[in-house]
Amino acid sequence: MKRAFRRGVHFATKPENKSHNLFEERLYKRFTYKGAKRRLIYKPDPKSETGYSKSKEQYWGNYISYLEKANRVMKPINGDDTIKRQYSKFWPMFGKEMKKAYKEIGEKVAKM
């Protein structure tokens, strides 16, 4: 996760990126509960009136959904929600990294 934020800061401070945004949607989708839902993938289709059509492929979620599945499988063995408790600190860590990244962007943009 930290590497993804560092990479986002790098690209946010490029001169080509005038808005200096962090591409938050991509980070939220990859590392939070907001991207953890399973859903169909839509592919470009010039024949469709919307330009996209449903495929039979599905997006399988992210790291959080993987941990939830692991917790569900391991709960009978462990007897409790051990895995769920371990990743409960993930959301505050995400917020901390987000603040740190925006601080870094501000510092780098000020130097430009």
Gaussian input, Z-matrix of N, CA and C with variables (Angstrom, degrees):
# hf/3-21g

backbone

0 1
 N
 C     1     B1
 C     2     B2     1     A1
 N     3     B3     2     A2     1     D1
 C     4     B4     3     A3     2     D2
 C     5     B5     4     A4     3     D3
 N     6     B6     5     A5     4     D4
 C     7     B7     6     A6     5     D5
 C     8     B8     7     A7     6     D6
 N     9     B9     8     A8     7     D7
 C    10    B10     9     A9     8     D8
 C    11    B11    10    A10     9     D9
 N    12    B12    11    A11    10    D10
 C    13    B13    12    A12    11    D11
 C    14    B14    13    A13    12    D12
 N    15    B15    14    A14    13    D13
 C    16    B16    15    A15    14    D14
 C    17    B17    16    A16    15    D15
 N    18    B18    17    A17    16    D16
 C    19    B19    18    A18    17    D17
 C    20    B20    19    A19    18    D18
 N    21    B21    20    A20    19    D19
 C    22    B22    21    A21    20    D20
 C    23    B23    22    A22    21    D21
 N    24    B24    23    A23    22    D22
 C    25    B25    24    A24    23    D23
 C    26    B26    25    A25    24    D24
 N    27    B27    26    A26    25    D25
 C    28    B28    27    A27    26    D26
 C    29    B29    28    A28    27    D27
 N    30    B30    29    A29    28    D28
 C    31    B31    30    A30    29    D29
 C    32    B32    31    A31    30    D30
 N    33    B33    32    A32    31    D31
 C    34    B34    33    A33    32    D32
 C    35    B35    34    A34    33    D33
 N    36    B36    35    A35    34    D34
 C    37    B37    36    A36    35    D35
 C    38    B38    37    A37    36    D36
 N    39    B39    38    A38    37    D37
 C    40    B40    39    A39    38    D38
 C    41    B41    40    A40    39    D39
 N    42    B42    41    A41    40    D40
 C    43    B43    42    A42    41    D41
 C    44    B44    43    A43    42    D42
 N    45    B45    44    A44    43    D43
 C    46    B46    45    A45    44    D44
 C    47    B47    46    A46    45    D45
 N    48    B48    47    A47    46    D46
 C    49    B49    48    A48    47    D47
 C    50    B50    49    A49    48    D48
 N    51    B51    50    A50    49    D49
 C    52    B52    51    A51    50    D50
 C    53    B53    52    A52    51    D51
 N    54    B54    53    A53    52    D52
 C    55    B55    54    A54    53    D53
 C    56    B56    55    A55    54    D54
 N    57    B57    56    A56    55    D55
 C    58    B58    57    A57    56    D56
 C    59    B59    58    A58    57    D57
 N    60    B60    59    A59    58    D58
 C    61    B61    60    A60    59    D59
 C    62    B62    61    A61    60    D60
 N    63    B63    62    A62    61    D61
 C    64    B64    63    A63    62    D62
 C    65    B65    64    A64    63    D63
 N    66    B66    65    A65    64    D64
 C    67    B67    66    A66    65    D65
 C    68    B68    67    A67    66    D66
 N    69    B69    68    A68    67    D67
 C    70    B70    69    A69    68    D68
 C    71    B71    70    A70    69    D69
 N    72    B72    71    A71    70    D70
 C    73    B73    72    A72    71    D71
 C    74    B74    73    A73    72    D72
 N    75    B75    74    A74    73    D73
 C    76    B76    75    A75    74    D74
 C    77    B77    76    A76    75    D75
 N    78    B78    77    A77    76    D76
 C    79    B79    78    A78    77    D77
 C    80    B80    79    A79    78    D78
 N    81    B81    80    A80    79    D79
 C    82    B82    81    A81    80    D80
 C    83    B83    82    A82    81    D81
 N    84    B84    83    A83    82    D82
 C    85    B85    84    A84    83    D83
 C    86    B86    85    A85    84    D84
 N    87    B87    86    A86    85    D85
 C    88    B88    87    A87    86    D86
 C    89    B89    88    A88    87    D87
 N    90    B90    89    A89    88    D88
 C    91    B91    90    A90    89    D89
 C    92    B92    91    A91    90    D90
 N    93    B93    92    A92    91    D91
 C    94    B94    93    A93    92    D92
 C    95    B95    94    A94    93    D93
 N    96    B96    95    A95    94    D94
 C    97    B97    96    A96    95    D95
 C    98    B98    97    A97    96    D96
 N    99    B99    98    A98    97    D97
 C   100   B100    99    A99    98    D98
 C   101   B101   100   A100    99    D99
 N   102   B102   101   A101   100   D100
 C   103   B103   102   A102   101   D101
 C   104   B104   103   A103   102   D102
 N   105   B105   104   A104   103   D103
 C   106   B106   105   A105   104   D104
 C   107   B107   106   A106   105   D105
 N   108   B108   107   A107   106   D106
 C   109   B109   108   A108   107   D107
 C   110   B110   109   A109   108   D108
 N   111   B111   110   A110   109   D109
 C   112   B112   111   A111   110   D110
 C   113   B113   112   A112   111   D111
 N   114   B114   113   A113   112   D112
 C   115   B115   114   A114   113   D113
 C   116   B116   115   A115   114   D114
 N   117   B117   116   A116   115   D115
 C   118   B118   117   A117   116   D116
 C   119   B119   118   A118   117   D117
 N   120   B120   119   A119   118   D118
 C   121   B121   120   A120   119   D119
 C   122   B122   121   A121   120   D120
 N   123   B123   122   A122   121   D121
 C   124   B124   123   A123   122   D122
 C   125   B125   124   A124   123   D123
 N   126   B126   125   A125   124   D124
 C   127   B127   126   A126   125   D125
 C   128   B128   127   A127   126   D126
 N   129   B129   128   A128   127   D127
 C   130   B130   129   A129   128   D128
 C   131   B131   130   A130   129   D129
 N   132   B132   131   A131   130   D130
 C   133   B133   132   A132   131   D131
 C   134   B134   133   A133   132   D132
 N   135   B135   134   A134   133   D133
 C   136   B136   135   A135   134   D134
 C   137   B137   136   A136   135   D135
 N   138   B138   137   A137   136   D136
 C   139   B139   138   A138   137   D137
 C   140   B140   139   A139   138   D138
 N   141   B141   140   A140   139   D139
 C   142   B142   141   A141   140   D140
 C   143   B143   142   A142   141   D141
 N   144   B144   143   A143   142   D142
 C   145   B145   144   A144   143   D143
 C   146   B146   145   A145   144   D144
 N   147   B147   146   A146   145   D145
 C   148   B148   147   A147   146   D146
 C   149   B149   148   A148   147   D147
 N   150   B150   149   A149   148   D148
 C   151   B151   150   A150   149   D149
 C   152   B152   151   A151   150   D150
 N   153   B153   152   A152   151   D151
 C   154   B154   153   A153   152   D152
 C   155   B155   154   A154   153   D153
 N   156   B156   155   A155   154   D154
 C   157   B157   156   A156   155   D155
 C   158   B158   157   A157   156   D156
 N   159   B159   158   A158   157   D157
 C   160   B160   159   A159   158   D158
 C   161   B161   160   A160   159   D159
 N   162   B162   161   A161   160   D160
 C   163   B163   162   A162   161   D161
 C   164   B164   163   A163   162   D162
 N   165   B165   164   A164   163   D163
 C   166   B166   165   A165   164   D164
 C   167   B167   166   A166   165   D165
 N   168   B168   167   A167   166   D166
 C   169   B169   168   A168   167   D167
 C   170   B170   169   A169   168   D168
 N   171   B171   170   A170   169   D169
 C   172   B172   171   A171   170   D170
 C   173   B173   172   A172   171   D171
 N   174   B174   173   A173   172   D172
 C   175   B175   174   A174   173   D173
 C   176   B176   175   A175   174   D174
 N   177   B177   176   A176   175   D175
 C   178   B178   177   A177   176   D176
 C   179   B179   178   A178   177   D177
 N   180   B180   179   A179   178   D178
 C   181   B181   180   A180   179   D179
 C   182   B182   181   A181   180   D180
 N   183   B183   182   A182   181   D181
 C   184   B184   183   A183   182   D182
 C   185   B185   184   A184   183   D183
 N   186   B186   185   A185   184   D184
 C   187   B187   186   A186   185   D185
 C   188   B188   187   A187   186   D186
 N   189   B189   188   A188   187   D187
 C   190   B190   189   A189   188   D188
 C   191   B191   190   A190   189   D189
 N   192   B192   191   A191   190   D190
 C   193   B193   192   A192   191   D191
 C   194   B194   193   A193   192   D192
 N   195   B195   194   A194   193   D193
 C   196   B196   195   A195   194   D194
 C   197   B197   196   A196   195   D195
 N   198   B198   197   A197   196   D196
 C   199   B199   198   A198   197   D197
 C   200   B200   199   A199   198   D198
 N   201   B201   200   A200   199   D199
 C   202   B202   201   A201   200   D200
 C   203   B203   202   A202   201   D201
 N   204   B204   203   A203   202   D202
 C   205   B205   204   A204   203   D203
 C   206   B206   205   A205   204   D204
 N   207   B207   206   A206   205   D205
 C   208   B208   207   A207   206   D206
 C   209   B209   208   A208   207   D207
 N   210   B210   209   A209   208   D208
 C   211   B211   210   A210   209   D209
 C   212   B212   211   A211   210   D210
 N   213   B213   212   A212   211   D211
 C   214   B214   213   A213   212   D212
 C   215   B215   214   A214   213   D213
 N   216   B216   215   A215   214   D214
 C   217   B217   216   A216   215   D215
 C   218   B218   217   A217   216   D216
 N   219   B219   218   A218   217   D217
 C   220   B220   219   A219   218   D218
 C   221   B221   220   A220   219   D219
 N   222   B222   221   A221   220   D220
 C   223   B223   222   A222   221   D221
 C   224   B224   223   A223   222   D222
 N   225   B225   224   A224   223   D223
 C   226   B226   225   A225   224   D224
 C   227   B227   226   A226   225   D225
 N   228   B228   227   A227   226   D226
 C   229   B229   228   A228   227   D227
 C   230   B230   229   A229   228   D228
 N   231   B231   230   A230   229   D229
 C   232   B232   231   A231   230   D230
 C   233   B233   232   A232   231   D231
 N   234   B234   233   A233   232   D232
 C   235   B235   234   A234   233   D233
 C   236   B236   235   A235   234   D234
 N   237   B237   236   A236   235   D235
 C   238   B238   237   A237   236   D236
 C   239   B239   238   A238   237   D237
 N   240   B240   239   A239   238   D238
 C   241   B241   240   A240   239   D239
 C   242   B242   241   A241   240   D240
 N   243   B243   242   A242   241   D241
 C   244   B244   243   A243   242   D242
 C   245   B245   244   A244   243   D243
 N   246   B246   245   A245   244   D244
 C   247   B247   246   A246   245   D245
 C   248   B248   247   A247   246   D246
 N   249   B249   248   A248   247   D247
 C   250   B250   249   A249   248   D248
 C   251   B251   250   A250   249   D249
 N   252   B252   251   A251   250   D250
 C   253   B253   252   A252   251   D251
 C   254   B254   253   A253   252   D252
 N   255   B255   254   A254   253   D253
 C   256   B256   255   A255   254   D254
 C   257   B257   256   A256   255   D255
 N   258   B258   257   A257   256   D256
 C   259   B259   258   A258   257   D257
 C   260   B260   259   A259   258   D258
 N   261   B261   260   A260   259   D259
 C   262   B262   261   A261   260   D260
 C   263   B263   262   A262   261   D261
 N   264   B264   263   A263   262   D262
 C   265   B265   264   A264   263   D263
 C   266   B266   265   A265   264   D264
 N   267   B267   266   A266   265   D265
 C   268   B268   267   A267   266   D266
 C   269   B269   268   A268   267   D267
 N   270   B270   269   A269   268   D268
 C   271   B271   270   A270   269   D269
 C   272   B272   271   A271   270   D270
 N   273   B273   272   A272   271   D271
 C   274   B274   273   A273   272   D272
 C   275   B275   274   A274   273   D273
 N   276   B276   275   A275   274   D274
 C   277   B277   276   A276   275   D275
 C   278   B278   277   A277   276   D276
 N   279   B279   278   A278   277   D277
 C   280   B280   279   A279   278   D278
 C   281   B281   280   A280   279   D279
 N   282   B282   281   A281   280   D280
 C   283   B283   282   A282   281   D281
 C   284   B284   283   A283   282   D282
 N   285   B285   284   A284   283   D283
 C   286   B286   285   A285   284   D284
 C   287   B287   286   A286   285   D285
 N   288   B288   287   A287   286   D286
 C   289   B289   288   A288   287   D287
 C   290   B290   289   A289   288   D288
 N   291   B291   290   A290   289   D289
 C   292   B292   291   A291   290   D290
 C   293   B293   292   A292   291   D291
 N   294   B294   293   A293   292   D292
 C   295   B295   294   A294   293   D293
 C   296   B296   295   A295   294   D294
 N   297   B297   296   A296   295   D295
 C   298   B298   297   A297   296   D296
 C   299   B299   298   A298   297   D297
 N   300   B300   299   A299   298   D298
 C   301   B301   300   A300   299   D299
 C   302   B302   301   A301   300   D300
 N   303   B303   302   A302   301   D301
 C   304   B304   303   A303   302   D302
 C   305   B305   304   A304   303   D303
 N   306   B306   305   A305   304   D304
 C   307   B307   306   A306   305   D305
 C   308   B308   307   A307   306   D306
 N   309   B309   308   A308   307   D307
 C   310   B310   309   A309   308   D308
 C   311   B311   310   A310   309   D309
 N   312   B312   311   A311   310   D310
 C   313   B313   312   A312   311   D311
 C   314   B314   313   A313   312   D312
 N   315   B315   314   A314   313   D313
 C   316   B316   315   A315   314   D314
 C   317   B317   316   A316   315   D315
 N   318   B318   317   A317   316   D316
 C   319   B319   318   A318   317   D317
 C   320   B320   319   A319   318   D318
 N   321   B321   320   A320   319   D319
 C   322   B322   321   A321   320   D320
 C   323   B323   322   A322   321   D321
 N   324   B324   323   A323   322   D322
 C   325   B325   324   A324   323   D323
 C   326   B326   325   A325   324   D324
 N   327   B327   326   A326   325   D325
 C   328   B328   327   A327   326   D326
 C   329   B329   328   A328   327   D327
 N   330   B330   329   A329   328   D328
 C   331   B331   330   A330   329   D329
 C   332   B332   331   A331   330   D330
 N   333   B333   332   A332   331   D331
 C   334   B334   333   A333   332   D332
 C   335   B335   334   A334   333   D333

   B1=1.4524
   B2=1.5227
   B3=1.3317
   B4=1.4571
   B5=1.5222
   B6=1.3027
   B7=1.4622
   B8=1.5300
   B9=1.3035
   B10=1.4610
   B11=1.5323
   B12=1.3242
   B13=1.4659
   B14=1.5260
   B15=1.3352
   B16=1.4675
   B17=1.5210
   B18=1.3026
   B19=1.4636
   B20=1.5279
   B21=1.3273
   B22=1.4565
   B23=1.5154
   B24=1.3364
   B25=1.4653
   B26=1.5214
   B27=1.3100
   B28=1.4635
   B29=1.5311
   B30=1.3150
   B31=1.4589
   B32=1.5276
   B33=1.3284
   B34=1.4634
   B35=1.5245
   B36=1.3243
   B37=1.4605
   B38=1.5211
   B39=1.3105
   B40=1.4591
   B41=1.5262
   B42=1.3244
   B43=1.4779
   B44=1.5348
   B45=1.3284
   B46=1.4717
   B47=1.5217
   B48=1.3268
   B49=1.4604
   B50=1.5338
   B51=1.3054
   B52=1.4713
   B53=1.5222
   B54=1.3325
   B55=1.4618
   B56=1.5317
   B57=1.3362
   B58=1.4645
   B59=1.5319
   B60=1.3342
   B61=1.4678
   B62=1.5237
   B63=1.2970
   B64=1.4617
   B65=1.5278
   B66=1.3186
   B67=1.4583
   B68=1.5194
   B69=1.3274
   B70=1.4609
   B71=1.5162
   B72=1.3231
   B73=1.4673
   B74=1.5233
   B75=1.3187
   B76=1.4568
   B77=1.5328
   B78=1.3277
   B79=1.4627
   B80=1.5206
   B81=1.3378
   B82=1.4650
   B83=1.5310
   B84=1.3233
   B85=1.4601
   B86=1.5282
   B87=1.3183
   B88=1.4580
   B89=1.5164
   B90=1.3336
   B91=1.4542
   B92=1.5205
   B93=1.3251
   B94=1.4601
   B95=1.5286
   B96=1.3092
   B97=1.4570
   B98=1.5244
   B99=1.3209
   B100=1.4684
   B101=1.5236
   B102=1.3156
   B103=1.4549
   B104=1.5024
   B105=1.3092
   B106=1.4582
   B107=1.5262
   B108=1.2876
   B109=1.4667
   B110=1.5258
   B111=1.3053
   B112=1.4509
   B113=1.5169
   B114=1.3349
   B115=1.4604
   B116=1.5250
   B117=1.3208
   B118=1.4584
   B119=1.5235
   B120=1.3176
   B121=1.4597
   B122=1.5227
   B123=1.3225
   B124=1.4584
   B125=1.5223
   B126=1.3419
   B127=1.4617
   B128=1.5271
   B129=1.3434
   B130=1.4666
   B131=1.5273
   B132=1.3274
   B133=1.4572
   B134=1.5252
   B135=1.3291
   B136=1.4687
   B137=1.5369
   B138=1.3331
   B139=1.4615
   B140=1.5280
   B141=1.3068
   B142=1.4558
   B143=1.5208
   B144=1.3326
   B145=1.4626
   B146=1.5328
   B147=1.3214
   B148=1.4644
   B149=1.5248
   B150=1.3337
   B151=1.4540
   B152=1.5216
   B153=1.3309
   B154=1.4633
   B155=1.5206
   B156=1.3270
   B157=1.4575
   B158=1.5341
   B159=1.3232
   B160=1.4697
   B161=1.5168
   B162=1.3023
   B163=1.4538
   B164=1.5300
   B165=1.3037
   B166=1.4606
   B167=1.5270
   B168=1.3435
   B169=1.4531
   B170=1.5195
   B171=1.3153
   B172=1.4598
   B173=1.5105
   B174=1.3179
   B175=1.4535
   B176=1.5223
   B177=1.3101
   B178=1.4555
   B179=1.5115
   B180=1.2859
   B181=1.4522
   B182=1.5114
   B183=1.3149
   B184=1.4567
   B185=1.5273
   B186=1.3117
   B187=1.4573
   B188=1.5290
   B189=1.3228
   B190=1.4701
   B191=1.5278
   B192=1.3282
   B193=1.4660
   B194=1.5302
   B195=1.3319
   B196=1.4662
   B197=1.5324
   B198=1.3307
   B199=1.4633
   B200=1.5299
   B201=1.3289
   B202=1.4652
   B203=1.5173
   B204=1.3338
   B205=1.4648
   B206=1.5273
   B207=1.3409
   B208=1.4641
   B209=1.5248
   B210=1.3228
   B211=1.4602
   B212=1.5258
   B213=1.3313
   B214=1.4570
   B215=1.5399
   B216=1.3340
   B217=1.4599
   B218=1.5258
   B219=1.3231
   B220=1.4674
   B221=1.5267
   B222=1.3243
   B223=1.4663
   B224=1.5350
   B225=1.3377
   B226=1.4730
   B227=1.5303
   B228=1.3164
   B229=1.4629
   B230=1.5294
   B231=1.3400
   B232=1.4671
   B233=1.5234
   B234=1.3050
   B235=1.4562
   B236=1.5196
   B237=1.3274
   B238=1.4692
   B239=1.5358
   B240=1.3297
   B241=1.4657
   B242=1.5276
   B243=1.3068
   B244=1.4611
   B245=1.5234
   B246=1.3071
   B247=1.4624
   B248=1.5215
   B249=1.3092
   B250=1.4649
   B251=1.5331
   B252=1.3055
   B253=1.4717
   B254=1.5229
   B255=1.3256
   B256=1.4623
   B257=1.5225
   B258=1.3223
   B259=1.4554
   B260=1.5291
   B261=1.3204
   B262=1.4696
   B263=1.5280
   B264=1.3175
   B265=1.4611
   B266=1.5255
   B267=1.2903
   B268=1.4622
   B269=1.5245
   B270=1.3140
   B271=1.4627
   B272=1.5302
   B273=1.3498
   B274=1.4678
   B275=1.5294
   B276=1.3334
   B277=1.4664
   B278=1.5170
   B279=1.3245
   B280=1.4614
   B281=1.5315
   B282=1.3288
   B283=1.4642
   B284=1.5177
   B285=1.3196
   B286=1.4595
   B287=1.5322
   B288=1.3228
   B289=1.4599
   B290=1.5349
   B291=1.3329
   B292=1.4689
   B293=1.5314
   B294=1.3266
   B295=1.4690
   B296=1.5221
   B297=1.3131
   B298=1.4569
   B299=1.5335
   B300=1.3256
   B301=1.4607
   B302=1.5264
   B303=1.3322
   B304=1.4596
   B305=1.5262
   B306=1.3182
   B307=1.4623
   B308=1.5296
   B309=1.3215
   B310=1.4654
   B311=1.5200
   B312=1.3299
   B313=1.4679
   B314=1.5235
   B315=1.3159
   B316=1.4587
   B317=1.5130
   B318=1.3288
   B319=1.4580
   B320=1.5195
   B321=1.3298
   B322=1.4689
   B323=1.5150
   B324=1.3366
   B325=1.4576
   B326=1.5278
   B327=1.3272
   B328=1.4675
   B329=1.5318
   B330=1.3270
   B331=1.4522
   B332=1.5309
   B333=1.3234
   B334=1.4667
   B335=1.4931
   A1=109.08
   A2=116.76
   A3=119.69
   A4=110.93
   A5=116.10
   A6=120.54
   A7=110.73
   A8=117.18
   A9=121.00
   A10=110.77
   A11=116.94
   A12=119.82
   A13=111.13
   A14=117.45
   A15=120.03
   A16=110.61
   A17=115.79
   A18=120.71
   A19=110.59
   A20=116.18
   A21=120.51
   A22=112.10
   A23=117.17
   A24=121.33
   A25=109.77
   A26=116.14
   A27=120.55
   A28=111.06
   A29=116.57
   A30=119.77
   A31=112.30
   A32=117.55
   A33=120.41
   A34=111.56
   A35=117.08
   A36=120.33
   A37=113.23
   A38=118.03
   A39=121.22
   A40=109.43
   A41=118.70
   A42=120.97
   A43=112.90
   A44=117.28
   A45=120.61
   A46=112.14
   A47=116.89
   A48=122.27
   A49=108.50
   A50=116.29
   A51=121.45
   A52=112.99
   A53=117.78
   A54=120.23
   A55=112.43
   A56=117.20
   A57=123.19
   A58=112.14
   A59=115.77
   A60=118.52
   A61=110.55
   A62=116.02
   A63=123.35
   A64=113.01
   A65=119.19
   A66=123.23
   A67=109.40
   A68=115.45
   A69=123.03
   A70=113.15
   A71=116.83
   A72=119.67
   A73=110.87
   A74=116.15
   A75=120.53
   A76=110.74
   A77=116.95
   A78=120.64
   A79=111.48
   A80=116.90
   A81=120.27
   A82=110.34
   A83=116.43
   A84=120.56
   A85=110.97
   A86=115.83
   A87=120.09
   A88=114.64
   A89=117.05
   A90=118.82
   A91=116.19
   A92=120.06
   A93=119.48
   A94=111.07
   A95=114.56
   A96=120.43
   A97=111.60
   A98=117.98
   A99=120.94
   A100=112.36
   A101=117.52
   A102=121.00
   A103=113.44
   A104=117.56
   A105=121.23
   A106=113.96
   A107=118.66
   A108=120.31
   A109=110.62
   A110=115.56
   A111=122.05
   A112=108.69
   A113=117.25
   A114=120.57
   A115=110.61
   A116=116.18
   A117=121.68
   A118=110.67
   A119=115.70
   A120=121.76
   A121=107.63
   A122=116.38
   A123=122.30
   A124=108.46
   A125=116.59
   A126=121.57
   A127=109.14
   A128=116.98
   A129=120.12
   A130=111.17
   A131=115.62
   A132=121.80
   A133=108.31
   A134=118.52
   A135=120.39
   A136=113.55
   A137=117.72
   A138=120.95
   A139=112.21
   A140=117.87
   A141=121.85
   A142=110.34
   A143=117.20
   A144=120.29
   A145=112.48
   A146=117.42
   A147=120.14
   A148=111.83
   A149=117.10
   A150=121.14
   A151=113.05
   A152=116.93
   A153=121.52
   A154=109.78
   A155=115.92
   A156=120.11
   A157=108.98
   A158=115.15
   A159=120.60
   A160=109.56
   A161=115.67
   A162=119.75
   A163=107.66
   A164=116.34
   A165=119.09
   A166=110.95
   A167=116.68
   A168=121.25
   A169=110.23
   A170=115.48
   A171=119.94
   A172=110.40
   A173=115.10
   A174=122.03
   A175=106.21
   A176=117.87
   A177=121.19
   A178=115.44
   A179=119.73
   A180=119.98
   A181=112.01
   A182=117.17
   A183=122.08
   A184=109.89
   A185=116.47
   A186=122.30
   A187=111.85
   A188=117.30
   A189=120.77
   A190=110.41
   A191=117.43
   A192=118.95
   A193=111.03
   A194=116.29
   A195=120.19
   A196=110.48
   A197=116.80
   A198=120.56
   A199=111.75
   A200=116.69
   A201=119.23
   A202=111.29
   A203=116.79
   A204=120.43
   A205=110.48
   A206=116.26
   A207=120.13
   A208=110.67
   A209=117.51
   A210=121.12
   A211=110.82
   A212=116.50
   A213=121.32
   A214=110.48
   A215=116.46
   A216=120.59
   A217=111.19
   A218=117.03
   A219=121.17
   A220=113.79
   A221=118.46
   A222=121.16
   A223=112.41
   A224=119.69
   A225=118.28
   A226=113.02
   A227=117.13
   A228=121.20
   A229=110.34
   A230=115.96
   A231=121.02
   A232=112.54
   A233=116.51
   A234=120.71
   A235=113.76
   A236=117.64
   A237=120.65
   A238=109.28
   A239=115.95
   A240=122.17
   A241=111.35
   A242=117.86
   A243=121.77
   A244=111.76
   A245=117.62
   A246=121.55
   A247=110.17
   A248=117.26
   A249=121.08
   A250=110.75
   A251=117.31
   A252=120.68
   A253=111.06
   A254=116.93
   A255=120.46
   A256=111.81
   A257=117.86
   A258=118.04
   A259=113.07
   A260=117.89
   A261=119.74
   A262=111.62
   A263=118.34
   A264=121.96
   A265=112.17
   A266=116.84
   A267=121.65
   A268=111.90
   A269=118.95
   A270=123.09
   A271=111.56
   A272=120.09
   A273=119.06
   A274=112.88
   A275=117.51
   A276=120.50
   A277=110.38
   A278=116.94
   A279=121.39
   A280=109.76
   A281=116.87
   A282=121.04
   A283=112.35
   A284=116.25
   A285=121.28
   A286=110.57
   A287=116.93
   A288=121.11
   A289=111.45
   A290=116.66
   A291=120.58
   A292=110.19
   A293=117.14
   A294=121.04
   A295=111.06
   A296=116.20
   A297=121.49
   A298=110.55
   A299=116.78
   A300=121.19
   A301=111.14
   A302=117.75
   A303=119.67
   A304=111.11
   A305=117.06
   A306=120.27
   A307=109.13
   A308=116.91
   A309=122.32
   A310=111.51
   A311=116.77
   A312=120.72
   A313=109.28
   A314=116.53
   A315=120.43
   A316=112.25
   A317=116.73
   A318=120.88
   A319=111.38
   A320=117.50
   A321=120.87
   A322=111.69
   A323=117.64
   A324=121.25
   A325=110.27
   A326=116.97
   A327=120.93
   A328=110.62
   A329=117.79
   A330=121.33
   A331=112.69
   A332=117.39
   A333=121.49
   A334=112.78
   D1=-44.02
   D2=-179.19
   D3=-61.23
   D4=-38.80
   D5=179.33
   D6=-63.97
   D7=-40.39
   D8=179.10
   D9=-63.70
   D10=-38.98
   D11=177.17
   D12=-67.24
   D13=-41.83
   D14=178.08
   D15=-61.29
   D16=-40.93
   D17=178.55
   D18=-64.76
   D19=-40.27
   D20=177.54
   D21=-63.00
   D22=-39.73
   D23=177.57
   D24=-63.84
   D25=-42.37
   D26=179.42
   D27=-57.35
   D28=-48.29
   D29=-177.73
   D30=-75.67
   D31=-26.67
   D32=178.66
   D33=-70.75
   D34=-26.99
   D35=-177.94
   D36=-94.74
   D37=4.35
   D38=176.15
   D39=-65.96
   D40=144.28
   D41=179.28
   D42=-62.52
   D43=-27.55
   D44=179.78
   D45=-67.57
   D46=-26.98
   D47=-178.81
   D48=-90.50
   D49=93.76
   D50=-174.82
   D51=-69.20
   D52=-30.40
   D53=-176.73
   D54=-82.37
   D55=-16.67
   D56=-178.73
   D57=53.46
   D58=40.21
   D59=178.06
   D60=-88.57
   D61=161.69
   D62=-172.64
   D63=-94.62
   D64=-0.95
   D65=-175.21
   D66=57.98
   D67=55.42
   D68=-174.65
   D69=-59.77
   D70=-38.40
   D71=-175.70
   D72=-56.65
   D73=-41.36
   D74=-179.66
   D75=-64.19
   D76=-41.05
   D77=-179.90
   D78=-68.74
   D79=-42.56
   D80=177.94
   D81=-61.66
   D82=-40.07
   D83=-178.06
   D84=-66.57
   D85=-36.51
   D86=-176.01
   D87=-80.89
   D88=-32.89
   D89=-168.37
   D90=-122.80
   D91=1.76
   D92=-178.15
   D93=-125.51
   D94=175.27
   D95=179.73
   D96=-65.38
   D97=-17.76
   D98=-179.07
   D99=-68.46
   D100=-25.89
   D101=179.39
   D102=-103.01
   D103=7.95
   D104=-171.98
   D105=-88.23
   D106=6.29
   D107=-176.85
   D108=-92.09
   D109=142.87
   D110=176.94
   D111=-81.76
   D112=132.97
   D113=-178.43
   D114=-152.89
   D115=162.39
   D116=179.32
   D117=-72.13
   D118=149.86
   D119=175.93
   D120=-96.04
   D121=132.52
   D122=175.58
   D123=-100.41
   D124=133.69
   D125=-178.37
   D126=-115.21
   D127=149.89
   D128=178.37
   D129=-59.82
   D130=135.18
   D131=-179.56
   D132=-144.44
   D133=107.02
   D134=-177.93
   D135=-65.85
   D136=-20.34
   D137=-179.67
   D138=-78.12
   D139=-23.10
   D140=-178.34
   D141=-78.20
   D142=148.51
   D143=-179.53
   D144=-70.62
   D145=-25.55
   D146=177.71
   D147=-88.71
   D148=-15.52
   D149=-178.31
   D150=94.88
   D151=-7.34
   D152=179.78
   D153=-135.46
   D154=152.18
   D155=175.04
   D156=-136.18
   D157=154.23
   D158=179.62
   D159=-68.58
   D160=141.14
   D161=172.76
   D162=-108.33
   D163=174.38
   D164=178.81
   D165=-87.93
   D166=-3.74
   D167=179.05
   D168=-81.20
   D169=153.41
   D170=178.63
   D171=-129.06
   D172=144.99
   D173=173.77
   D174=-81.13
   D175=128.71
   D176=-170.19
   D177=-94.60
   D178=5.43
   D179=177.18
   D180=105.25
   D181=-151.84
   D182=-177.08
   D183=-143.49
   D184=-160.51
   D185=-177.15
   D186=-61.84
   D187=-39.53
   D188=179.99
   D189=-64.64
   D190=-43.25
   D191=179.50
   D192=-65.58
   D193=-34.03
   D194=175.43
   D195=-62.22
   D196=-44.31
   D197=179.98
   D198=-66.29
   D199=-36.35
   D200=177.37
   D201=-64.88
   D202=-40.83
   D203=177.37
   D204=-64.93
   D205=-42.37
   D206=179.04
   D207=-62.84
   D208=-39.49
   D209=178.39
   D210=-63.62
   D211=-41.40
   D212=-179.48
   D213=-63.49
   D214=-39.86
   D215=-179.25
   D216=-73.02
   D217=-39.55
   D218=-174.33
   D219=-86.63
   D220=-10.47
   D221=-177.18
   D222=-57.88
   D223=-44.12
   D224=178.18
   D225=-64.30
   D226=-30.51
   D227=-179.33
   D228=-77.77
   D229=-48.04
   D230=-178.37
   D231=-75.38
   D232=-30.81
   D233=-178.17
   D234=88.19
   D235=-7.47
   D236=178.87
   D237=-154.52
   D238=-173.97
   D239=-177.71
   D240=-91.87
   D241=56.39
   D242=-177.66
   D243=-60.51
   D244=-46.38
   D245=-177.60
   D246=-66.81
   D247=-39.99
   D248=179.84
   D249=-62.32
   D250=-39.86
   D251=178.34
   D252=-65.98
   D253=-34.95
   D254=-178.88
   D255=-66.69
   D256=-37.66
   D257=-178.18
   D258=-94.14
   D259=7.83
   D260=177.85
   D261=-69.46
   D262=-20.34
   D263=178.65
   D264=-83.54
   D265=-3.26
   D266=-174.57
   D267=-66.01
   D268=-41.14
   D269=-177.62
   D270=-63.65
   D271=-47.98
   D272=176.18
   D273=-61.84
   D274=-34.70
   D275=177.10
   D276=-65.20
   D277=-37.41
   D278=178.70
   D279=-63.31
   D280=-45.61
   D281=178.66
   D282=-62.10
   D283=-40.22
   D284=179.21
   D285=-63.58
   D286=-43.57
   D287=178.71
   D288=-66.49
   D289=-35.27
   D290=178.46
   D291=-63.82
   D292=-46.45
   D293=178.87
   D294=-62.21
   D295=-43.46
   D296=179.97
   D297=-62.05
   D298=-41.24
   D299=-179.56
   D300=-64.81
   D301=-43.76
   D302=-179.76
   D303=-67.95
   D304=-32.49
   D305=176.52
   D306=-65.03
   D307=-44.58
   D308=178.28
   D309=-61.76
   D310=-42.23
   D311=179.11
   D312=-61.68
   D313=-45.17
   D314=179.89
   D315=-59.86
   D316=-42.21
   D317=179.41
   D318=-65.83
   D319=-43.08
   D320=-178.39
   D321=-69.73
   D322=-37.40
   D323=179.56
   D324=-68.54
   D325=-36.10
   D326=179.24
   D327=-64.26
   D328=-32.61
   D329=179.69
   D330=-74.61
   D331=-21.75
   D332=-176.84
   D333=-67.62

